Amino acid sequence: MSEGTALRGALVLEEVSITSRVGARLIDRLSLTVAPGTVATVMGPSGIGKSTLLAYVAGFLDRRTFAAEGRVMIGKERLDTLPAEARHVGILFQDPVLFPHLSVAGNLLFGLPRTRWRSRAQRRARVSEVLAQAGLAGFEDRDPATLSGGQKARVSLLRTLLAEPRALLLDEPFGKLDAPLRAEVRAFVFAHARERGLPTLLVTHDAEDAEAAGGPVVALNGPGGVRPPCD
Ligand SMILES: Nc1ncnc2c1ncn2[C@@H]1O[C@H](COP(=O)(O)OP(=O)(O)OP(=O)(O)O)[C@@H](O)[C@H]1O
């Protein structure tokens, strides 16, 4: 994708703490700056609060279950006071989420801002362009159910990027892919994040993912056990 490469500001977490309503502190005063085009990694044992942290940043933390404090910002703009839909943060999960009743093109058209791509012909041309760039030329009319895992992952990323997010959150999006495909999809996702200047926060259990990400690594170890980010 060629446009959208302007730097959009760092993703900044300031003194973020998240506590479950039953009293367990998951995240304890975490501060982190993810520069535009950088992929930072959050690691830690299962159940420590990695996905919960991403939910807080994205704006869909379940407030009946968790209390949270601390600032989330893009550049100087505060996000944590905005509803999720106003944050313009893209998120990818382990299972690519595609609408099963829409074609591949239908899924991608869904993410495309109509204010920018006004005519249907323009929108369809844009969809075909990004599919071709992703090695998926001619996939417009395919049913998502007929795609391989790697193809689904790429379509899911394209749809997220077409919505022009200001930051990208990755919740183990490579977790179910086998090793060669994992490396390929990972490279695809990171290349897009870098090219678009998106600050990106990756949650993973995999040290190879963290190494490939190349940015700061935060190790969550439970209350009081957050190691400061290191390069
Ligand atoms: N909706 C919920 N209601 C109650 N507890 C929850 C809810 N969602 C998560 N939790 C609990 O919060 C804690 C953190 O969960 P979270 O999913 O953030 O962990 P994680 O580090 O991402 O784990 P994993 O690596 O296994 O995905 C866990 O103990 C989990 O059981």
Ligand as a Chemical Component Dictionary entry (heavy atoms), coordinates in Angstrom:
data_LIG
# 
_chem_comp.id                   LIG 
_chem_comp.type                 NON-POLYMER 
_chem_comp.pdbx_formal_charge   0 
_chem_comp.three_letter_code    LIG 
# 
loop_
_chem_comp_atom.comp_id 
_chem_comp_atom.atom_id 
_chem_comp_atom.alt_atom_id 
_chem_comp_atom.type_symbol 
_chem_comp_atom.charge 
_chem_comp_atom.model_Cartn_x 
_chem_comp_atom.model_Cartn_y 
_chem_comp_atom.model_Cartn_z 
_chem_comp_atom.pdbx_ordinal 
LIG N1  N1  N 0 -14.498 -11.590 30.914 1  
LIG C1  C1  C 0 -13.745 -12.040 31.910 2  
LIG N2  N2  N 0 -14.282 -12.324 33.116 3  
LIG C2  C2  C 0 -13.525 -12.747 34.145 4  
LIG N3  N3  N 0 -12.192 -12.940 34.077 5  
LIG C3  C3  C 0 -11.602 -12.683 32.900 6  
LIG C4  C4  C 0 -12.327 -12.229 31.751 7  
LIG N4  N4  N 0 -11.454 -12.068 30.735 8  
LIG C5  C5  C 0 -10.247 -12.420 31.215 9  
LIG N5  N5  N 0 -10.341 -12.785 32.511 10 
LIG C6  C6  C 0 -9.229  -13.199 33.401 11 
LIG O1  O1  O 0 -8.267  -12.153 33.373 12 
LIG C7  C7  C 0 -6.961  -12.714 33.384 13 
LIG C8  C8  C 0 -6.165  -12.179 32.196 14 
LIG O2  O2  O 0 -6.711  -12.728 31.001 15 
LIG P1  P1  P 0 -6.028  -12.441 29.593 16 
LIG O3  O3  O 0 -6.883  -13.076 28.558 17 
LIG O4  O4  O 0 -5.742  -11.006 29.487 18 
LIG O5  O5  O 0 -4.649  -13.231 29.738 19 
LIG P2  P2  P 0 -3.509  -13.489 28.654 20 
LIG O6  O6  O 0 -2.228  -13.078 29.301 21 
LIG O7  O7  O 0 -3.872  -12.827 27.375 22 
LIG O8  O8  O 0 -3.580  -15.068 28.504 23 
LIG P3  P3  P 0 -3.277  -16.050 27.259 24 
LIG O9  O9  O 0 -1.806  -15.954 27.013 25 
LIG O10 O10 O 0 -3.681  -17.393 27.786 26 
LIG O11 O11 O 0 -4.130  -15.578 26.113 27 
LIG C9  C9  C 0 -7.114  -14.224 33.373 28 
LIG O12 O12 O 0 -6.941  -14.686 34.675 29 
LIG C10 C10 C 0 -8.521  -14.428 32.873 30 
LIG O13 O13 O 0 -9.064  -15.610 33.430 31 
# 
loop_
_chem_comp_bond.comp_id 
_chem_comp_bond.atom_id_1 
_chem_comp_bond.atom_id_2 
_chem_comp_bond.value_order 
_chem_comp_bond.pdbx_ordinal 
LIG N1  C1  SING 1  
LIG C1  N2  SING 2  
LIG C1  C4  DOUB 3  
LIG N2  C2  DOUB 4  
LIG C2  N3  SING 5  
LIG N3  C3  DOUB 6  
LIG C3  C4  SING 7  
LIG C3  N5  SING 8  
LIG C4  N4  SING 9  
LIG N4  C5  DOUB 10 
LIG C5  N5  SING 11 
LIG N5  C6  SING 12 
LIG C6  O1  SING 13 
LIG C6  C10 SING 14 
LIG O1  C7  SING 15 
LIG C7  C8  SING 16 
LIG C7  C9  SING 17 
LIG C8  O2  SING 18 
LIG O2  P1  SING 19 
LIG P1  O3  DOUB 20 
LIG P1  O4  SING 21 
LIG P1  O5  SING 22 
LIG O5  P2  SING 23 
LIG P2  O6  DOUB 24 
LIG P2  O7  SING 25 
LIG P2  O8  SING 26 
LIG O8  P3  SING 27 
LIG P3  O9  DOUB 28 
LIG P3  O10 SING 29 
LIG P3  O11 SING 30 
LIG C9  O12 SING 31 
LIG C9  C10 SING 32 
LIG C10 O13 SING 33 
# 
